Amino acid sequence: MQPKTEQILATIEVILDSKSGFHLPGHEDGGYIYPFVWDATEKGEFNILNLSLSQNWLKLTDIENTIKSWRTMDYARNFNSFDLNENEQTDWANKIENLYQIIRDNLQDLESFFVKTSSYFPSDDLVGLIVGKTADGDWVTVFQTLYKETKIPQEQLSRSPVIHPISAQALRENTLNIVSQLQAITSELGTIHLAGDIGGGYYYNYDYQIVYGAAETKEAAMAQALQASGMLEIGIFHKFFSEKEYLPRWANNLEAKYAKYDKLNKFLHHTFAEVMMYRFSFWTQENIYIIGETSGGDWAGLYIESEFVYNP
């Protein structure tokens, strides 16, 4: 780790208490905020793919397993309002086979990953993505939408969204043709709207559909698809707690806590040219990185880990 990175990390550790709490809405047991560092010398380039692999959120699997999970809608069946009849399920499965043919016929160097979906599902083998390279050398990722329980207000964590859409100008002819085919088949598949009560008055609204990303690099195509799925939110970070009143009302030592976050806000923006937020949501679990890049190519800042609690 570079000396400058060590200094940044040490300062953040001083500002934060040991195992400082951070309470997101509905996370009754609370969460924790920790110092975070990504040592580029040890871990390589920081990007969404490398971070996900390092956290074991992605697990290599056979492509057939992912297609099966899409075909049988394993993830959507976790919602008690799922009620597609046999004909509708058969029609969906047939269209997934058409999607699979597009993938097989047009993409090379195919890889498939099961993606972490929840901390309480008995198995993570419910949701998969597929990524592959086009004949032009671009990359395409196909995934599906995921459910996110927690809504984080701007007053608690202020940020501006950063969306990386598919850029027709950056992609070449063969890739654009594949994107056109994916757009057509995903439109045919459509959206399955699920709404109901998980139990105890916890209501959900969730649109289940197949999504995709396409970019010049594998990492960028995967990030696009993860954003489209709802699992990943990328934003430019502004500040914690825009006003003292937005701290939890039951928190002790409000003045001291607000002063701590104010100090963090100032330190982060003084230290980094741009402070980014990467939020990974797995149904009830939140993993949030608020980080910036050092002059030497490391990344440092803060990491929040927290779990929503169903308490009917």
Long-range contacts (C-beta under 8 A, 24 or more apart in sequence): 1-37, 1-39, 1-41, 1-42, 1-298, 2-41, 2-294, 2-296, 2-298, 4-294, 4-295, 4-296, 4-298, 5-37, 5-39, 5-294, 5-296, 5-298, 5-300, 8-37, 8-271, 8-294, 8-300, 9-35, 9-37, 9-300, 11-267, 12-264, 12-267, 12-300, 12-301, 12-302, 15-260, 15-263, 15-264, 15-267, 16-260, 16-264, 16-302, 17-260, 20-260, 22-304, 22-306, 23-248, 23-251, 23-306, 24-150, 24-152, 24-156, 24-286, 24-304, 24-306, 24-308, 25-150, 25-151, 25-152, 25-153, 25-156, 26-149, 26-150, 26-308, 26-309, 27-150, 27-286, 27-306, 27-307, 27-308, 27-309, 28-309, 28-311, 29-307, 29-309, 30-306, 31-286, 31-304, 31-305, 31-306, 31-307, 32-304, 32-305, 32-306, 33-302, 33-303, 33-304, 34-302, 34-303, 34-304, 34-305, 35-300, 35-301, 35-302, 35-303, 36-289, 36-291, 36-299, 36-300, 36-301, 36-302, 36-303, 37-298, 37-299, 37-300, 38-291, 38-298, 38-299, 38-300, 39-298, 40-296, 40-297, 40-298, 40-299, 41-298, 46-293, 46-299, 47-219, 47-223, 48-219, 48-222, 48-223, 48-226, 48-232, 48-278, 49-218, 49-219, 49-222, 49-223, 50-219, 51-278, 51-289, 52-280, 55-287, 56-116, 57-115, 57-116, 57-280, 57-282, 58-113, 58-114, 58-115, 58-116, 59-113, 59-114, 59-115, 59-124, 60-111, 60-112, 60-113, 61-112, 61-113, 61-114, 61-125, 61-128, 62-112, 63-103, 63-110, 63-112, 63-130, 65-112, 65-114, 65-125, 65-128, 66-112, 66-113, 66-114, 66-128, 66-129, 66-130, 67-96, 67-100, 67-128, 67-130, 69-125, 69-126, 69-127, 69-128, 70-96, 70-99, 70-128, 70-144, 70-210, 71-96, 71-97, 73-192, 73-208, 74-126, 74-127, 75-117, 75-126, 75-127, 75-144, 75-146, 75-208, 76-192, 76-194, 76-208, 78-121, 78-126, 79-147, 79-194, 79-196, 79-204, 79-206, 80-196, 80-197, 80-198, 81-194, 81-195, 81-196, 82-192, 82-194, 84-192, 92-189, 95-185, 95-188, 95-189, 96-189, 96-210, 98-185, 98-188, 99-142, 99-182, 99-185, 99-186, 99-189, 99-210, 102-178, 102-181, 102-182, 102-185, 103-130, 103-132, 103-142, 106-132, 106-134, 106-135, 106-140, 106-174, 106-178, 106-181, 107-132, 107-133, 107-134, 107-140, 107-178, 108-132, 108-133, 108-134, 108-135, 109-133, 115-143, 115-146, 115-231, 116-282, 117-146, 117-282, 117-283, 118-282, 118-283, 118-284, 118-285, 119-282, 119-283, 119-284, 119-285, 119-307, 120-283, 120-284, 121-283, 129-222, 129-225, 131-218, 131-221, 131-222, 131-225, 133-218, 134-172, 134-174, 134-175, 134-178, 135-174, 136-171, 136-172, 136-173, 136-174, 136-175, 137-172, 137-216, 138-171, 138-172, 138-175, 138-214, 138-215, 138-216, 138-221, 139-214, 139-215, 139-216, 139-217, 139-218, 139-220, 139-221, 139-222, 140-175, 140-178, 140-179, 140-182, 140-212, 140-213, 140-214, 140-221, 141-212, 141-213, 141-214, 141-221, 141-222, 141-224, 141-225, 142-182, 142-210, 142-211, 142-212, 142-225, 143-210, 143-211, 143-212, 143-213, 143-225, 143-226, 143-228, 143-229, 144-208, 144-209, 144-210, 144-211, 144-229, 145-206, 145-207, 145-208, 145-209, 145-211, 145-228, 145-229, 145-230, 146-229, 146-230, 146-231, 146-281, 146-282, 146-283, 147-204, 147-206, 147-230, 147-283, 148-230, 148-231, 148-281, 148-283, 149-204, 149-281, 149-283, 149-284, 149-308, 150-281, 150-284, 150-286, 150-308, 152-279, 152-286, 153-246, 154-242, 155-241, 155-242, 155-243, 155-246, 156-240, 156-241, 156-246, 157-237, 157-240, 157-277, 157-288, 158-237, 158-238, 158-239, 158-240, 158-242, 159-235, 159-236, 159-237, 159-238, 159-277, 160-235, 160-236, 160-238, 161-233, 161-234, 161-235, 162-234, 162-235, 162-236, 162-276, 163-227, 163-234, 164-215, 164-220, 164-223, 164-224, 164-227, 164-234, 165-224, 166-213, 166-214, 166-215, 166-224, 167-215, 170-215, 170-216, 171-214, 171-215, 171-216, 175-214, 178-214, 179-212, 179-214, 182-212, 182-214, 185-210, 186-210, 186-211, 186-212, 198-310, 199-310, 199-312, 200-310, 200-311, 200-312, 201-312, 202-310, 202-312, 230-281, 231-280, 231-281, 231-282, 232-278, 232-279, 232-280, 232-281, 233-277, 233-278, 233-279, 233-281, 234-276, 234-277, 234-278, 234-279, 235-276, 235-277, 235-279, 236-274, 236-275, 236-276, 236-277, 237-268, 237-275, 237-276, 237-277, 237-290, 239-265, 240-264, 240-265, 264-302, 268-292, 268-301, 268-302, 272-301, 275-301, 284-308, 284-309, 284-310
